């Protein structure tokens, strides 16, 4: 990847996960936080990071905003970027709940791209190989940067929102079902905690990877048989 000056704003879970893997690949990133001591603390974990001051943000080539949706527009506004300036950064919007076209409408003279992460930041942190969604082809330098973290697909941002919400809804519904069943059966809270934090997540991961053991495969057959019976019964009525 050609050397570009890259800035990261947003040092939360997603920012940390991305920085972790970029740092492993020795990609230098400047990081910014309005409280400089927080940026300094953040950078203690990384070798290839450096601090960006507020005045330096305008000079980077790529400015990645891993901020909550409510903070993105005010932050861009605070930069006071001017269209006639000899240099303005490419701005990357990563906020799931802020459509990138809303930014483009308010800042039509800026080059803004949406790159949304599909998944949980903890998974990206621990395993890498992330999936990122963008609505249009990215500039080469930006695409190369995110390909270092996994795969980039062109699709609607609405699709990403739908997938994230659907998966989250079903996951929470499943967790509540497990919790209810364990309580009803009088099982130990310690067992419940283990089921929610280890058993269920790893079973789902193994199912997705096709690496279930014999015991779990038998349960898959049982569940599919139940589903098939439900469908047959529904058609009969």
C-alpha positions as CSV (number, residue, x, y, z in Angstrom):
1,X,0.0,0.0,0.0
2,X,1.3,3.4,-0.9
3,X,2.3,5.5,2.1
4,X,-0.4,7.9,3.0
5,X,-1.0,10.0,6.1
6,X,-3.9,8.4,7.9
7,X,-5.9,9.7,10.8
8,X,-8.1,7.8,13.2
9,X,-10.8,9.6,15.3
10,X,-12.7,7.4,17.7
11,X,-10.7,5.3,20.1
12,X,-13.5,3.0,21.3
13,X,-14.0,-0.7,20.7
14,X,-14.1,-0.5,16.9
15,X,-11.2,2.0,16.7
16,X,-9.1,-0.3,19.0
17,X,-9.9,-3.4,17.0
18,X,-8.9,-1.8,13.7
19,X,-5.8,-0.2,15.2
20,X,-4.7,-3.5,16.6
21,X,-4.5,-5.2,13.2
22,X,-3.1,-2.2,11.3
23,X,-0.4,-1.9,13.9
24,X,0.5,-5.6,13.6
25,X,1.0,-4.9,9.9
26,X,3.1,-1.9,10.7
27,X,0.8,0.6,9.1
28,X,1.4,4.0,10.7
29,X,-1.7,5.9,11.9
30,X,-2.1,9.2,13.6
31,X,-4.8,9.2,16.3
32,X,-6.8,12.1,17.7
33,X,-8.7,12.7,20.9
34,X,-9.7,16.1,22.2
35,X,-8.2,15.0,25.6
36,X,-4.6,14.3,24.5
37,X,-3.8,12.2,27.6
38,X,-6.5,9.7,26.4
39,X,-4.7,9.5,23.0
40,X,-1.4,9.0,24.8
41,X,-2.9,6.2,26.9
42,X,-4.4,4.6,23.9
43,X,-1.1,4.6,22.0
44,X,0.8,2.8,24.8
45,X,-0.4,-0.4,23.3
46,X,0.8,0.3,19.8
47,X,4.1,0.7,18.1
48,X,3.2,2.4,14.8
49,X,0.8,5.0,16.1
50,X,1.4,8.7,16.8
51,X,-0.6,11.6,18.1
52,X,-2.4,14.1,15.8
53,X,-3.3,17.5,17.1
54,X,-6.5,19.2,16.1
55,X,-4.7,21.5,13.6
56,X,-3.1,18.5,11.9
57,X,-6.4,16.7,11.1
58,X,-6.8,18.8,8.0
59,X,-3.5,17.6,6.6
60,X,-4.0,13.9,6.6
61,X,-4.9,12.1,3.4
62,X,-7.5,9.7,4.9
63,X,-9.5,10.6,8.0
64,X,-11.3,7.6,9.5
65,X,-14.2,8.5,11.8
66,X,-15.0,5.6,14.1
67,X,-17.4,7.8,16.1
68,X,-21.0,7.3,17.3
69,X,-23.5,8.5,14.8
70,X,-24.5,11.5,16.8
71,X,-20.9,12.8,16.9
72,X,-20.0,12.5,13.2
73,X,-21.7,15.6,11.7
74,X,-20.7,18.0,14.6
75,X,-17.1,16.7,14.3
76,X,-16.8,17.3,10.6
77,X,-18.4,20.7,11.1
78,X,-15.7,21.5,13.7
79,X,-12.9,20.8,11.3
80,X,-14.1,23.8,9.1
81,X,-12.8,22.2,6.0
82,X,-12.9,24.5,2.9
83,X,-13.6,23.3,-0.6
84,X,-11.1,25.7,-2.1
85,X,-8.2,24.5,0.2
86,X,-5.3,23.0,-1.7
87,X,-5.8,19.8,0.4
88,X,-8.7,18.2,2.1
89,X,-8.8,14.6,3.5
90,X,-10.9,11.8,2.3
91,X,-13.4,11.3,5.1
92,X,-14.5,7.8,6.1
93,X,-17.8,7.5,7.9
94,X,-18.0,4.2,9.9
95,X,-21.1,5.0,12.0
96,X,-23.7,2.3,11.4
97,X,-26.7,4.4,12.1
98,X,-25.7,7.5,10.1
99,X,-26.3,7.1,6.3
100,X,-23.3,8.5,4.4
101,X,-25.6,10.4,2.0
102,X,-26.7,12.6,4.9
103,X,-23.1,13.7,5.3
104,X,-22.7,14.3,1.6
105,X,-25.8,16.4,1.5
106,X,-24.5,18.7,4.3
107,X,-20.9,18.7,3.0
108,X,-21.3,18.4,-0.8
109,X,-17.8,19.7,-1.5
110,X,-16.0,17.1,0.6
111,X,-15.0,13.6,-0.5
112,X,-16.9,11.3,1.9
113,X,-17.2,7.5,1.7
114,X,-19.1,5.1,4.0
115,X,-17.2,2.0,5.2
116,X,-19.4,0.2,7.7
117,X,-18.2,-2.8,9.7
118,X,-20.6,-5.8,9.7
119,X,-20.2,-7.7,12.9
120,X,-19.1,-7.3,16.5
121,X,-15.9,-5.3,17.3
122,X,-14.7,-8.0,19.7
123,X,-14.7,-10.5,16.9
124,X,-12.7,-8.2,14.7
125,X,-10.3,-7.6,17.6
126,X,-9.7,-11.2,18.4
127,X,-9.8,-12.8,14.9
128,X,-9.4,-10.1,12.3
129,X,-10.8,-11.1,8.9
130,X,-13.6,-8.5,9.1
131,X,-16.3,-7.7,6.6
132,X,-16.8,-4.1,5.6
133,X,-19.7,-2.7,3.4
134,X,-19.4,0.4,1.2
135,X,-22.0,1.7,-1.3
136,X,-19.5,2.6,-4.0
137,X,-16.0,1.7,-5.1
138,X,-13.5,3.2,-2.8
139,X,-10.3,5.1,-3.8
140,X,-7.5,2.6,-4.1
141,X,-5.6,3.8,-1.1
142,X,-8.7,3.5,1.1
143,X,-9.6,0.1,-0.3
144,X,-6.1,-1.2,0.3
145,X,-6.2,0.0,3.9
146,X,-9.5,-1.8,4.8
147,X,-8.5,-4.9,2.8
148,X,-5.7,-5.3,5.4
149,X,-8.5,-5.9,7.9
150,X,-10.5,-8.4,5.9
151,X,-13.0,-8.2,3.0
152,X,-14.7,-5.1,1.5
153,X,-18.1,-5.6,-0.3
154,X,-20.1,-3.1,-2.3
155,X,-23.7,-3.1,-1.1
156,X,-26.4,-0.9,0.4
157,X,-25.8,0.6,3.8
158,X,-29.4,-0.2,4.6
159,X,-28.6,-3.9,4.0
160,X,-25.9,-3.7,6.7
161,X,-28.3,-2.1,9.1
162,X,-30.9,-4.7,8.5
163,X,-28.4,-7.6,9.0
164,X,-27.0,-6.1,12.2
165,X,-30.4,-5.4,13.7
166,X,-31.8,-8.9,12.7
167,X,-28.8,-10.7,14.0
168,X,-28.8,-8.7,17.2
169,X,-32.5,-9.2,17.7
170,X,-32.3,-13.0,17.3
171,X,-29.2,-13.2,19.5
172,X,-30.8,-11.3,22.3
173,X,-34.0,-13.4,21.9
174,X,-31.9,-16.6,22.1
175,X,-30.0,-15.3,25.2
176,X,-33.3,-14.5,27.0
177,X,-34.7,-18.0,26.0
178,X,-31.6,-19.7,27.5
179,X,-31.8,-17.6,30.6
180,X,-35.5,-18.4,31.1
181,X,-35.0,-22.1,30.6
182,X,-32.2,-22.3,33.0
183,X,-34.1,-20.4,35.7
184,X,-37.2,-22.5,35.2
185,X,-35.2,-25.7,35.6
186,X,-33.5,-24.3,38.7
187,X,-30.0,-24.6,37.2
188,X,-27.1,-22.8,38.8
189,X,-26.4,-19.2,37.8
190,X,-22.8,-20.3,37.2
191,X,-24.1,-22.7,34.6
192,X,-26.2,-20.0,33.0
193,X,-23.2,-17.7,32.8
194,X,-21.1,-20.5,31.1
195,X,-23.9,-21.2,28.7
196,X,-24.2,-17.6,27.6
197,X,-20.5,-16.7,27.5
198,X,-19.0,-19.9,26.2
199,X,-21.3,-22.7,25.1
200,X,-23.8,-20.9,22.9
201,X,-21.3,-18.5,21.2
202,X,-18.9,-21.4,20.4
203,X,-21.7,-23.6,19.1
204,X,-22.9,-20.9,16.8
205,X,-19.3,-20.3,15.6
206,X,-18.7,-24.0,15.0
207,X,-22.0,-24.3,13.1
208,X,-21.0,-21.4,10.8
209,X,-17.6,-23.0,10.2
210,X,-19.0,-26.5,9.7
211,X,-17.0,-27.9,12.5
212,X,-19.7,-29.1,14.9
213,X,-18.9,-32.3,16.9
214,X,-21.0,-35.4,16.8
215,X,-23.2,-34.4,19.8
216,X,-24.1,-31.0,18.2
217,X,-24.7,-32.6,14.8
218,X,-27.3,-34.9,16.3
219,X,-29.1,-31.8,17.8
220,X,-29.0,-30.1,14.4
221,X,-30.8,-33.1,12.9
222,X,-33.3,-32.9,15.8
223,X,-34.0,-29.2,15.3
224,X,-34.3,-29.6,11.5
225,X,-36.8,-32.4,12.0
226,X,-38.8,-30.3,14.4
227,X,-38.8,-27.4,11.8
228,X,-39.9,-29.8,9.1
229,X,-42.7,-31.1,11.2
230,X,-43.9,-27.6,12.0
231,X,-44.0,-26.7,8.3
232,X,-45.9,-30.0,7.4
233,X,-48.3,-29.3,10.2
234,X,-48.8,-25.7,9.1
235,X,-49.6,-26.8,5.5
236,X,-52.1,-29.4,6.8
237,X,-54.0,-26.8,8.7
